[in-house]
Amino acid sequence: MRPIKQVIAAKSREIVSVKPTATVYDALKLMADEDIGALLVMEQDRLLGIFSERDYARRVALEGKSSRDILVKEIMTGRVVCLQPSQTVQEAMALMTEVRCRHLPVVEDHKVIGVVSIGDLVKEIISEQEFLIQQLESYIMQ
């Protein structure tokens, strides 16, 4: 399996983030505009947390709060599990399963260098399996 560093290299290098003082409404709008399910919550280059659709659903919508009145810092997940770029896709999948999340920041030398989603990892695993199938078919045909 490829290391996570190669997976994020193949993606867009832009890290989409929001400040902790942004309203939940503004964060949701940014997520919709970028077609993503989570945002990193950052102050300059410092990772403070992550805000996801799940955070919104559980801490705003279900509690009947207004997304225009609540700040991201009030409902974000503050304890963020991160990946190292040297970890493999398989390790990332195991970690996502263990902590029950769908997005993981990738951090190198205390700096966020990317984010991987469960979709990124599934796509990578399918690609790897297709390659192995092609190699096996080629071997069988010889």
C-alpha positions in Angstrom: 0.0 0.0 0.0 1.1 3.5 -0.8 1.9 6.0 2.0 -0.6 8.7 2.7 2.0 11.3 1.4 1.5 10.0 -2.1 -2.3 10.0 -1.7 -2.3 13.7 -0.7 0.2 14.5 -3.5 -2.3 13.3 -6.0 -5.0 15.6 -4.6 -5.5 19.3 -4.7 -2.9 20.9 -2.4 -5.3 23.5 -1.0 -6.3 22.9 2.6 -9.8 24.2 3.2 -10.2 25.6 6.7 -12.3 27.9 8.8 -11.5 30.1 11.8 -12.9 29.2 15.1 -14.8 32.5 15.3 -16.7 31.8 12.0 -20.4 31.1 12.3 -21.6 27.6 11.7 -23.7 28.9 8.9 -20.6 30.3 7.1 -18.7 27.0 7.7 -21.6 25.0 6.2 -21.7 27.4 3.2 -18.0 26.9 2.6 -18.4 23.1 2.9 -21.3 23.2 0.3 -19.3 25.5 -2.0 -16.2 23.2 -1.8 -18.4 20.0 -1.9 -16.7 18.6 1.2 -17.9 17.0 4.4 -15.5 18.6 6.9 -13.4 21.6 7.5 -10.2 22.0 9.5 -10.6 24.7 12.2 -7.3 26.7 12.2 -5.8 29.9 13.5 -3.0 30.8 11.1 -1.1 27.5 10.7 -2.3 26.0 14.0 -4.8 23.2 13.9 -7.4 23.7 16.7 -10.1 21.2 15.6 -12.3 19.8 12.9 -15.9 20.7 12.0 -17.9 18.1 10.2 -21.4 17.4 9.1 -21.8 15.1 12.1 -20.9 18.0 14.5 -23.6 20.1 12.9 -26.2 17.4 12.9 -25.6 16.5 16.6 -24.8 19.8 18.1 -26.9 22.3 16.2 -29.7 20.7 14.2 -30.8 18.1 16.8 -30.6 20.7 19.6 -32.7 23.2 17.7 -30.0 25.9 17.6 -29.4 28.4 14.9 -26.4 28.0 12.7 -26.3 31.7 12.2 -25.8 32.3 16.0 -23.4 29.5 16.9 -19.6 29.8 16.4 -17.6 26.9 15.0 -15.4 26.8 18.1 -18.5 26.0 20.2 -19.3 22.8 18.4 -16.2 21.6 16.7 -14.4 18.4 17.6 -11.4 19.7 19.5 -9.5 16.4 19.9 -8.4 15.7 16.4 -6.7 12.4 15.4 -4.0 13.0 12.8 -2.0 10.9 10.4 1.7 11.1 9.6 2.6 11.2 5.8 4.5 8.0 6.2 1.5 6.0 7.3 -0.1 3.7 4.8 -3.6 3.7 3.4 -4.3 0.5 5.3 -3.2 2.2 8.6 -5.3 5.2 7.8 -8.4 3.0 7.2 -7.8 1.1 10.4 -7.5 4.4 12.3 -10.7 5.8 10.8 -12.5 2.7 11.7 -11.2 2.7 15.2 -12.0 6.4 16.0 -15.2 6.4 13.8 -14.4 9.4 11.6 -14.4 10.1 7.9 -11.7 12.8 7.7 -8.1 12.9 9.0 -5.6 15.7 8.8 -2.1 14.8 7.7 0.5 16.5 9.8 4.3 16.7 9.3 6.6 18.6 11.7 3.5 20.1 13.5 2.2 21.5 10.2 -1.0 20.4 8.3 0.0 19.3 4.8 -3.3 17.8 3.8 -6.5 16.0 4.6 -7.7 12.5 3.6 -11.3 11.3 3.6 -12.7 7.9 3.6 -13.5 8.4 -0.1 -9.9 9.1 -0.9 -8.8 5.9 0.8 -11.5 3.7 -0.8 -10.5 5.1 -4.2 -6.9 4.3 -3.5 -7.7 0.7 -2.4 -9.9 0.1 -5.5 -7.0 1.4 -7.7 -4.5 -0.9 -6.0 -6.9 -3.8 -6.4 -7.4 -3.1 -10.1 -3.7 -3.0 -10.6 -3.2 -6.3 -8.8 -6.0 -7.9 -10.9 -4.3 -6.7 -14.1 -1.0 -8.1 -13.0 -2.5 -11.4 -12.1 -4.4 -11.6 -15.4 -1.2 -10.8 -17.3 0.7 -13.5 -15.4 -2.0 -16.1 -16.1 -2.1 -15.2 -19.8 1.7 -15.9 -20.2 
